[in-house]
């Protein structure tokens, strides 16, 4: 952990730390500074800092107010300061203003009286896709540009909420692309400039709204920018033959999705409305984390899956007094493309649980989400075993590179991820690694659901670090 987190833990708990910043249980003679103490006046000073922090910022230490907690590797305020912050911070007015803006754009009185922008998911895993999709939609909405999805089949969909969408999210809009003038649906691809659905497939084809892509003439082949005579990807022979023999079957497949028109990356085109950051954006007036979390919650709170998730969680009998622990292993431990990633043993998480429990607990339950059965076994042998709540499922299927694994072609694999995220978002503190996109989504849902930032300890890196979220989501 960074120095300031180590310092806070020492002050708050009188703790000793290992060389990499992990908390170690102090001996009895070294445990004079407890969470309720005023150790050297530090607590009084920090409380005064909390009272003096300007609007839209929060206290971090005895002299610092911050606007984005994701700039830091932990947020562990003294309990009395945290209680003060929860009692005085009110996000409701700003949240309502933001949601009113979104609703006005996404739910117009007449769907054919405004321009729309076509967006879609990426090739990545489930949680990253949620985060990226909401980020892209929010950038458009900031620029007063409503968004919708097409009918090309996204690989993680169960099709119940549309071929190109997920029931995990609230309906994007009640307007259907089939009922909108194609000329009003703008498409920004990777090439400079922008087009619309009335022209994007020409010459060489026509947009098929039912299948969500370009139905190309003989000799032409579908791509993100329309119909092309020269496919440019390495497997062009295979999919070209498939398309030539069965064009409609190919367009109904998930393989076609990534060649269907639509924007998946907010940085893909300088002409995209999503490329602009406005001064009146809540990303500027609050913080980028707050801004994204409120959009994520808006597109999550009325999900068709909410009742099912609540019914499932009720069977776990989990107390609202819980701390969420997410342990990401398997392919993250062998990530050749991200060699900086580290995997930690449950023992490392257990020492951080000591910190959380002594500062903000005692917590009645620990919700443990992990893709590694060995972590479950270690946790069951730990001092936290009596408080553990978890899912029971075969974690072996998450071995290897899961981003493009065929296991996600059925709903059961993603359901386990959705349940973990949903359950963790109900808890009051978080421990994990910010190198995992599940951690991003979980923490933002936690803060949006509770209406304030919640304490967190990532074992490796702050989200806004350039090697983590900063490389893709920080302008």
MARGUKE-687674 format. One line per field, with one value per residue (C-alpha): x, y, z. Coordinates in pm, whole numbers, plus 32768, in hexadecimal, padded with zeros to 4 digits. Example, Ala and Ser with C-alpha at 12.3 -4.5 7.8 and 13.67 -1.06 7.14 Angstrom:
# residues 2
x <- (84CE  8557) .
y <- (7E3E  7F96) .
z <- (830C  82CA) .
//
This chain:
# residues 475
x <- (8000  8069  8106  7FD1  7F09  801F  802E  7EB7  7EB2  7FD3  7F23  7DCD  7E30  7F93  7FE8  8124  8133  81F6  82E2  81D0  80DD  8003  7F76  7FFF  7F46  7FF2  8064  7FA6  80B0  80AC  7F35  7F00  7E6C  7D0D  7C02  7B4F  7C8B  7D09  7E70  7F48  7E19  7E0C  7C9A  7C35  7D01  7C6C  7B0B  7B4E  7BCE  7A87  79BE  7A92  7A9C  79F9  78C1  78F1  7A2F  7A6F  7B7B  7C98  7D94  7DD2  7E1E  7D8F  7C3C  7C14  7B13  7B5A  7BA4  7C1D  7D5B  7DBC  7E0D  7D21  7C1F  7C22  7BA0  7B85  7A33  79B9  7A1D  7979  7839  7847  7878  7754  7672  76C7  7711  75DC  75F3  747D  7455  7576  750C  73A8  7426  7504  73F4  72FC  73F1  741B  72A5  725B  734C  72FA  7181  7109  6F98  6FD0  70EC  7105  7138  72A9  73F1  7470  75CC  760A  76ED  7747  7816  797F  7A2C  7A96  7A0B  78C4  791D  7A08  78F4  77FE  78F6  7962  7800  7781  78B5  7875  7700  7749  7842  7737  762D  7714  7719  759B  75A3  74AC  7520  748C  74FE  74BB  7440  7587  75B7  76A7  7757  76FD  758D  7478  73A2  7287  72C8  7330  743C  752E  74ED  74F5  73E2  74E9  74AD  7372  72D3  73AE  727B  7114  7154  7191  728D  7193  70A8  71A8  71FF  7353  73D1  73A8  7488  75EE  7711  7875  796C  7AE4  7B09  7AFF  79AC  7851  773A  75D6  7518  7482  75D9  76DA  76B4  76CD  774E  7735  7614  74FC  74D0  73EF  7354  72C6  741D  74DD  75D9  7630  7598  7695  7677  7733  78A7  788C  78C0  7848  7930  7908  7918  7818  784A  79A9  7A3E  7B7C  7B58  7C88  7C96  7D6F  7C51  7BAC  7BA4  7AE1  79D8  79C8  796B  786B  77CE  77C8  771D  7629  7622  74EC  756C  76B6  7609  7541  7680  7745  787A  77DB  77A2  7900  78DE  778A  7775  7785  7880  7922  7A43  7A1A  7B79  7B4B  7AF7  7B4A  7A03  7937  785F  78E0  7A3B  79E2  79EC  7908  794C  77EE  781B  77F3  7944  79D0  78E2  78FD  79FE  7A22  79DF  78A1  782C  785D  77C8  7687  7662  76AD  75A4  74A7  74D5  74D0  73C6  7298  7333  723A  731E  7300  71E5  7296  73D6  7322  726C  73B5  7469  734E  73A7  7503  7478  758E  7592  75A1  76D0  77C0  7910  794B  7A8D  7ADF  7C06  7C5E  7D46  7D62  7DB8  7E07  7F2B  7FB6  7F70  8090  7FFD  7FE7  811D  80F3  7FC0  7FE8  7F19  7F00  7EB4  7D7D  7E62  7EB7  7D47  7D11  7E05  7D49  7C05  7C9F  7CC4  7B61  7AC6  7B77  7B2F  79C8  7952  791C  7885  7792  77E8  7900  7886  799C  799F  7AB5  7AFD  7BEC  7B74  7CC0  7C67  7B1E  7BD8  7CCD  7BB2  7AF9  7C2E  7C5B  7BDC  7ACE  7A2F  7900  78A9  78DA  77C9  7812  7784  77AA  7806  791C  7A31  7B07  7A54  7AF7  7C55  7D0F  7CB8  7B4B  7B1B  7AC7  7A6F  7942  78C8  7826  7743  7657  75C1  763B  77A2  7748  7635  773C  77F9  76B9  7654  77A8  77A5  7640  7683  77C9  7726  7640  7765  77FD  7970  7A44  7B8E  7C18  7D05  7CBA  7D60  7C17  7AF1  7A05  7A9A  7A56  78E9  78B7  7946  7887  7740  778B  77C2  769A  75B2  7619  762D  7792  78F3  792B  7A76  7B4F  7CA5  7D2D  7E5A  7EFC  7EE1  7DEC  7CE7  7D5E  7EC3  7F32  7F6A  7E08  7CD1  7D9A  7E15  7CBB  7BC4  7C7A  7C76) .
y <- (8000  8166  821E  82DF  819C  8101  823D  823E  80D4  8112  823B  819C  8047  8067  7F5A  7ED1  7E9E  7DB6  7E41  7E41  7EF8  7DDD  7E01  7D25  7CED  7DC6  7D35  7D99  7E90  7F3D  7F60  80A4  8163  80DE  8156  8221  82C5  8422  83B6  84F0  85C2  852A  84D1  8632  86C7  85DD  8627  879B  874F  8699  87C6  88AE  87E7  88A6  8823  86EB  8682  859F  858A  849B  84ED  8601  8706  8689  8697  85C7  85BC  8461  8346  8271  8343  828D  8127  8122  81F6  81BA  82E9  82E3  8253  839B  8459  8350  836C  84E8  84CB  83D7  84BB  85FA  8591  858E  8517  8510  8669  863E  84DA  8545  8659  8565  845D  8561  85BE  8450  840B  853F  84C5  8352  8368  8477  84B8  844C  8362  83EC  8556  853F  84A7  8369  82D1  815D  80BC  7F57  7E7C  7E0C  7CB9  7CBE  7C09  7C49  7D4E  7E10  7E20  7EAE  7FB6  8013  8017  80FF  81DA  81FC  8241  8343  83FD  841C  8485  8590  8620  861C  84F6  83D7  8272  8122  7FC7  7EFA  7D96  7CEB  7BCD  7C1D  7AE2  7B0B  7B56  7A64  7B21  7B56  7CCC  7CE8  7C41  7D5F  7DA7  7D10  7CDD  7D37  7EA1  7F71  7FAC  80A4  814B  80F4  8164  8043  805F  7FB7  80E1  81F4  8294  81FB  8354  83C0  82A8  8324  8233  828E  817F  816B  8232  83B0  8447  83CA  8325  82B0  816E  81E7  8204  813D  7FFB  80A2  806C  7EF4  7EB1  7F24  7F2D  7E15  7E9F  7D4E  7CA9  7DDE  7DF6  7E24  7D2A  7D45  7CFE  7BE4  7C2A  7D0F  7CAE  7D4D  7E1A  7F26  803A  7F9C  7EAB  7E6C  7DB2  7D60  7CCB  7D33  7C37  7AFE  7A01  7AA7  7967  78A7  79AB  7A1F  78C0  78AA  79F4  799F  7851  78BF  7A3B  7A46  7931  79E7  7B2E  7A7E  79F5  7A98  7A94  7BA3  7C8A  7D1B  7D73  7E14  7F92  8040  80E6  801A  80FB  8267  82B3  8209  8340  84B1  850B  8451  851F  843E  84D1  8622  8672  8792  887E  8843  86C9  862B  858C  86EB  8768  8632  8531  8438  831C  83BF  840F  82AC  820C  82D7  8275  810A  810F  81BB  80A8  7F9C  7FF9  7F8F  7E57  7D42  7C5A  7D1E  7C4C  7B09  7B89  7BF8  7AAB  79F0  7ACC  7A99  7926  7984  7A3A  7B3A  7C53  7DBD  7DD1  7D29  7D64  7CF9  7C42  7BFE  7B18  7B0E  79F0  78FC  79B0  7AF1  7A37  79D8  7B14  7B33  7C75  7D0C  7C88  7D8E  7CDA  7C1E  7B0D  7B02  79E9  79F6  7A32  7B87  7BDD  7B5D  7C5B  7D71  7CE9  7D27  7E96  7EB9  7DF8  7EBF  8010  7FE6  7E9C  7DAB  7D30  7C13  7B7C  7B71  7B3F  7A8E  7A98  79DA  7911  7828  7700  76FC  7852  77C3  76AB  779D  7881  775E  7711  787B  793B  79CE  787F  78B0  79F8  798A  799C  792D  7885  7713  76C7  7628  7729  7650  76E0  7832  77B0  7830  7966  79A4  7ADF  7A22  78D0  7819  77D3  7929  78C0  783D  7907  7834  78B0  7A1F  79EA  798E  7AD2  7B9F  7B06  7B47  7CB1  7CE6  7C50  7D0D  7E58  7E31  7E2E  7F54  7F2C  7E94  7DDB  7D68  7DC2  7EE5  7E2C  7D6C  7E09  7D4F  7E24  7F62  7F0C  7E8C  7FBC  80B3  7FFB  7FFB  8172  81C3  80D7  8161  82CB  8305  8284  8148  80DB  8009  7F64  7EEC  7E0C  7E8C  7FE1  80FF  80EF  8236  81B5  81C7  8050  8008  80D6  820A  8174  814F  8228  8365  8471) .
z <- (8000  7FD4  80F9  8164  8194  8262  8333  836F  83DF  84CD  8565  8574  85F6  8674  8578  84E7  8372  8291  818B  8085  8167  81E7  8345  845B  85A3  86AB  87F5  892D  899E  8849  8825  88E2  87B9  8784  8697  87A3  882F  87EA  87AF  87CB  8772  8617  8631  8696  857C  847C  84F3  84CA  836B  8321  8393  82BF  817A  805E  7FB5  7EDF  7F94  80BD  81CD  818F  829E  839A  8292  814A  80A0  7F65  7E4E  7DC0  7EB2  7D8F  7D85  7EC4  7F1C  8043  80F4  826A  8328  84A0  8505  859A  8461  8389  8453  8435  82BD  8293  835F  82A3  813E  8060  7EF9  7EBA  7E1B  7D27  7CDE  7C8D  7BA9  7AEC  7ACE  7A54  7941  78DB  78DA  7809  76FC  7709  772A  7637  75F4  748B  742A  72C8  732F  7389  731B  73C1  73D6  73AB  74AF  7509  75F0  75BE  75A6  7714  7845  78F6  79FD  791C  7819  7915  797F  781E  7790  78A2  787A  7704  7734  7843  7765  7657  774F  77DB  767D  7665  7573  75BC  757D  751B  74B4  737F  7352  7300  73F7  7512  758E  76FF  76CA  7720  761C  7719  7717  75AD  74DD  7512  7683  77E0  78E0  79E3  7984  7990  783B  777E  76E8  7695  752E  743F  7328  723E  7268  7231  70E3  7080  701F  718C  7212  7201  71F6  7254  71F9  7205  70C4  70D2  709B  70F0  7031  7072  703B  6EF3  6E50  6F16  6E4E  6CF8  6C02  6C01  6CEA  6DCE  6F46  6FC9  7108  7177  7170  71D9  70C1  6F56  6E65  6D4B  6BD9  6B32  6B34  6C65  6DCF  6F16  6FF3  70FE  6FF9  6F0D  6DEB  6D6C  6C45  6D05  6E61  6F2A  7046  7054  704B  6F21  6E53  6F5B  6FA8  6E3E  6DD3  6EEA  6E8C  6D19  6D58  6E68  6E8D  6F6C  7050  706E  70C5  71D5  7274  738C  72A9  71D8  72FF  72F7  7186  71B6  71AF  72FE  73E2  74F8  7560  75C3  753F  73ED  7325  735D  72B0  73B6  749D  75B3  7581  761D  7790  77EF  7911  799A  79A4  7AFA  7AB5  7ADE  7BEB  7CC6  7C56  7B3D  7C31  7CB7  7B55  7AD8  7C0F  7BEE  7A80  7AD6  7BE6  7B01  79FF  7B0D  7C0C  7B3C  7AA8  7A52  7B1A  7C61  7CF4  7C9C  7D3E  7E7A  7E93  7E71  7F70  8069  8071  80F0  8222  8207  8305  828A  836F  8281  81DB  8073  8015  7EA8  7E59  7CE7  7C84  7B5F  7A17  7AD6  7B76  7A22  795D  7868  77DC  793B  79F4  7B06  7B8D  7CD3  7D74  7EEF  7FE0  80B9  81E3  814D  8133  8293  8323  826D  82FD  8453  83F7  8378  8496  85A3  8501  8489  8516  859F  845B  847E  832E  822C  80CA  800D  7E8F  7DE1  7CA8  7D5F  7E31  7EED  7F7B  7FFC  80AA  814C  81BD  825A  832A  8395  84C3  83DF  838C  846F  83C1  8257  814E  7FEC  7EB9  7E7D  7D14  7C48  7C2E  7B4B  7A1B  7A59  7A1D  78ED  7825  7876  77A5  7667  76F9  766E  77CF  77C6  76AC  77B7  78D0  79F5  79E9  79E4  7AE7  7BE9  7BA4  7BB2  7CFE  7D98  7D26  7D9D  7EF5  7F2A  7ECA  7FF9  80ED  81A7  815C  8047  802F  7EDE  7DC3  7CDC  7BBD  7BA2  7AEC  7BD8  7CED  7C24  7BEE  7D51  7DFF  7D27  7D61  7ED6  7EE8  7E07  7EC5  801B  7FAC  8023  7FF8  80C2  8160  807C  8075  7F26  7F54  7E16  7D79  7D65  7C52  7BB9  7B94  7A29  7A1A  7A96  7A4B  79F7  78B1  7819  78D5  7938  7827) .
//
